[in-house]
Amino acid sequence: MRRTAAVLLAAALAATPLPSYAGAPSGRADDLAVTGYALPDLPRRTLVRDAPGLATLTVVGATISADGRRLRRPAGESVRLGRQARRVGLRTELLVSNYSDRLGDFDTRAAGRLLRSPANVRRVARQLGRAVAAGGWGGVNLDLEALRPAHGRGLVRLAAELQRRMPAARTVSVDVSAHTSVRAYRRAGYRLAALARTVDLVQLMAYDQHGPSWSGPGPIGALGWQQRSLAALLRQVPPRRVDLGVAGYGYTWPRRGAGRTVTVTQARALVTRDGARARWDPRVGEWRARLTDGTTVRWSDGRSLELRRRLARENALHGLAIWRIGSADRVS
């Protein structure tokens, strides 16, 4: 998509109110707001270290039940982390997902049972609204993944119900898996134009292009693939409502057995201990190495993040969203 087209789309939607935190400081001398996702066990020292580079901390905390009727409320650990983040000056959002510990993956059936039932949507939205108020959160992040086309209308309905039930100061953001065409987004359950009219921010998960459990070795999120995914998204969503998701982790692909997720620090340590050589791929914007046992390691670090900052600026986006704090390099 041409840049002018994105600007025209933004102008056409200029009457729509901006998110309450649009333009929030990112800790840098630019106009990008930076969100960091975090697990509940994030060490306080890491939070304090990275807080100057962030505007918002989104804490993994709540899940939906397998029958789609209930919200499993966030544990005390998530609520405490949210409180700590606000004490160091950050906005906070509570992430709610359909991830299942039993499946070890996102539960498509649970998402369907929620999103295809207006009654369940209203019930869960009411429960979420109460959890946000009780925990002092600044808003909700909807991270419902592995969706089907039939789930798209319900996802928009859920976002709208949350907006209706929560005070205007509280926000709703939605995580969207990356695809390279509008049709592919719709097939994945994302009605982009309707979401853009309903949520405060769309956070494009421009990572997991490759991974050990679903593909052979490849980039976590190559720059070219991210550019194509972003271009497709911007055909339906104005850039001021978009955060570009950035990986702060890596994967391993052994010759035999299962690969795993590694933090940036762990990826570097694997290469150092092995005596292998890490190579920077400027076209992809990531690191790669082959260990002596044949294992491939790829990761996205602080150098990768700087290239995504440039991509976000070039497209006049709202900001960046990093998965995840505690795994990525220091955010500054």
N, C-alpha and C positions, 0 to 999 in steps of 0.2 A: 504494500500500500504506500502511496506517495505521502510525504509528510504533510503536504497541503490538505489532503483529504482528512487526515487526523485532526488538523487545526479547524477545518470547517465543521467537522462533527462536534468538536468541543464547543464551537461558537453556537451551533444549533441548540445545544443543551445548556447554554449559559444561564438560562433562567432557573435551572435546578440548583438548589442550595449546595454549596460545597460541604465536604465533611468538616466537622467541627475542628479537626486537627490538621486540615490541609495547610501545608506550609509550616508545620511544626518543626522546630529546629532539629537538625540531625547531629549536631555537634561539629559540623564541618562548615566551611565558608562556601556552601553552595545551597541550592534550593531543594535538595532531595531530603525527604523525611525517611528515616530508616527504622524498620520494624525488625525485631529479633524474636524468633520463636524460641521457646525454652521448655525443657522438661521440668517437672516439679522439683527434682533433686539438684537443680543448678546451684553450685556453691555460691555463697554470698560474695566471696572474693572475686569471682568471675563476673557476677552482676555489677559490682562496684567498678571493676576494671573496664567493662564495656559500656557502662551507662552513658558516658560523655558522647559516644558515637551513635546513640539510639534516641528515637523519639517515643517508641512504643515497645513494650514487651508483651508478647502474646504467649500465654502459659497454657500448655496442654493440661486439661483438667477434667473435662466432662465427656461422657459417652452416652449414646442412646441404647436403650435395651433392645434385645433381640426381637421383641415383638413390636418395636417401633412406637410403643405407647408411653414410655417413661424416659426421663433423664436420670442418668446415674450422676448424682451431684459430685462436684469436685471434692477431692480429699483435702484434709487440713493442710497438707504439704503444698498443694497448689495455691490455696488461699493465702498461706504465709508468704510464699514467693511473690504473689501479687502485691501484698502489703509492703514487702521489702522494696519492690520496684518503685512503688509510689513514693516511698520515703526518699529515694534517690532522684526523684523528679521525673519519673517516666509515666506515661499513660500505660494502662494495662487493658488487655482484652483476654477474655476466657475462651479458649479453643474448645469447641465441642465437635466430636467426630463419631463416625460409625466404625471405628477400629475395634476389632474383637481379639482379645487375648487368647480366646479359645481357638480361633482360626489362625491367629498370627497374621492377620491381614484385615483389610477393610471388608465389612459385611454388606454385600450388595442387597441381600434379602431384608436385612434390618432397615437399610435406607429406604427400600421400596415400601415396606410396611408403614414407615413414617410418612414418606412424601406422597404416597398415593391415597392417603386418608386425610381429608380436611379436618376431621375430628382429632386425629393424632397430632397433626400439625398444630392445631390450636392448643391442645393439651401440653405438648412439649414446649411450645413458645411461652406459655404461661409459666411453666416450671423454670425455663431458662431465665425469664425475666426476674423471677424471684431469686434465683441463684446469683444473678448479676448484682441485684440490689443488696442482698445479704453479704456478698463478698467484697463490695465496694469497687467492682470492676468498672472500667470506662466503656465497656462494650463487649460484643460477642464476635468471635471468628468462627464461621461455619466451614468446617473441614470435612465435608461429606464426599467420599471418593468411591471409585468403582461403581459409578452410577450408570443407569440405562437411559435411553431417550425418553421413555415414559416418565422419568423422575423429574424432568426439567421444570414442568409447571409447578410441582410441589416444592421444589427448592426456592423458586421465586415467592411462592405463597408463604413459606416459612420465614424468609427474610422480611416480607411485608408485615407478617404478624408480629415479629420481633420489633420492628420499627414502630408499629402501632402501640405496642404494650410498654415500651421503654421510653423514658424521658428523651427529649430531642438531643440532649447533651451526650447521651450514650449512643454508641455507633455499632454498625453491623458491617463486617467485612466478610468476603467469601473467597475461599481458595479454589482455584481453577487449574486443573491439570493442563499442560501445554499440548496444543495440537496445531497443525500448520494450515488448517482451512476452517472457515466458519461452519461448513457442513460437519466436519469432524468434531468440532466443539459441541454441536447440537446432538450428534450421535452419542457423545459422552455425557449427555444430560445437562448441558449448560446452554440455557437460552440467554445469550449474552446481552442482547439489547434490553430485554426485560430486567435482567439482573442489574444492568447499569442504571436503570431508572429507579431501582429499589434500594440497593446497598450503598454504603458510603465509599467502599473501596473494593476493587477486584484485585486479588493478589495472585499473579500468574506463577504457578509452580513450574518454573522453567528449568527443571532438573529431573533426574531419573530417566533421561533419554535411554540410557543403558544401565543394566544392573545384573548382578550374578544370578539371580533367581529367574530372570526372564529374557536375558540376551547374552550373547558373547561379549568379550571385552569391547569397550567403546567409551566415548565421552560421557561424563555425568550430565552435561548440558552444553553442547558445543555452541559457540557464538552464532554460527550460521543458522542452526536449528532454532535458537532462541530468537533471532531476528525474524525468521519466518513465522514462528508462533506468535510473536508480538504483533507483527503486521496483520495477521488474520484477526487477532483479538481487537486491534484498534479500528477495524472496519465496523465494529459494533459498540465499542466502549470508548468514551473520550479519554485521552491520555491523562488528564488530571485526576482520574479515578482509578488509575492503575499503578500497582507496585510490581516491579520485576522481581520475581523470586530468584534467589541465588543460593547455590549449594555451598555449604561449608563443611564438607565431608568427602569421603572417598569410598571406593569399593575394591575388593580383591577378587581375582578370578584365578584360582589354583587349577593346575592341570587335572587334578582328581579331587573329588569332594566338593563341598559347598563353599562358596565365597562368603564374604561378610562385609558389613559396613565398618569403616574405620574413621576415626577423627583425623583431622589434619596432622596433629602431633603424632598419632599412631602411624600414619602413612609414612611420614618422614623417618620415624624410628625404624620401621620395617626395612626401608631402603638403606639406611645407615648401617644397621646391624648386618645386613646381607653383603654390604660392600658393593651394591649395585649403583648404577648411575641414573639419577632422575633427569628426565628431559622435559623441557618446557615446549609445548606446542602452541605457537602464536596464533595459528589459524583457529584452533579450538579454544584457546585461552585456558588450558588446564595442564597439569603435570601427569606424566606417565613413567612407569619403570617396569622392567622385567627382572624378577629375582632369579637367583641361580637355580631354584627348583622349578622354574617355568611359570611361577605365579605372576600374573599381570596386576599391577596396582595403578589406579588412576585416582586423582583427587583435585579438588578445586579449593584454592587458598586465597590469601589476601591479595595476591597479584591478580588472580582471577576476578576478585571482587572489583578491583579498580577498573577493569575493562567493562564490567557490567554497569558501573557508575556512568561510564562514558555513554554506553548504549541507552541508559535511562535518560540522561541529559539530552542526547540527540533526538529523542522522541518526546521530550517535554513531559515525562511521566511525573506522577506524584512522588514516587520514591522507590525504595528497595525493601525486600523482605527476605531475611537470611535464615535458612534452615541449617544449623541451629546454633544458638549461643551455647558455648561450652564445648562444641565440636569444631567450630570455625576458628580461624585466626582471630586475634584481637580486633575488635571493630573500633576504628578511630576516625 
